[in-house]
Amino acid sequence: RTSVIRYTREELNETACMIAALAESEGLDAHARSAMIRLTE
């Protein structure tokens, strides 16, 4: 199953660190890096 979630730039700025922390806690390091990289795009 695939889920697609859309964030506005503002929403991403507010939640990227939490998204990355959750991903890291689940062993999804690439997903964590992806969330943080999107802050610089």
N, C-alpha and C positions, 0 to 999 in steps of 0.2 A: 504494500500500500504506500502511496506517495501523497504527501501533503505539501501544498504550496501556500506560503504565508507572505503577504505583502506588507512592507513597512514604508512609511514616508521617511524622508531624510531625518526629520525631527524625532520621530519615534525610534529610529535606529540609533541616533545619537544618545537618546535617553536609556536605551536598553542593551546596547551592544556588549557592555561589560558583563551584564547578567546572562546574556545569551552565551557568551564565551565561557563563563564560569560553569554553567549548566552542562555545556558540551564537554568541557574538560572533565567534569565529575563523572561523566558517562564514558570517558575514554575516547571521545570524538575530537581529537586534537586538530584535525584538519578543518572541521566545522568551526571550532573556536577561532582558529586563525582566519578563516573566511569572514566571520563576523567582524573581527577587528580590522581586516584589510578594507572592508567596505566603508569604514569610517574615513578612509583617506581618499576614496574615489570621488 
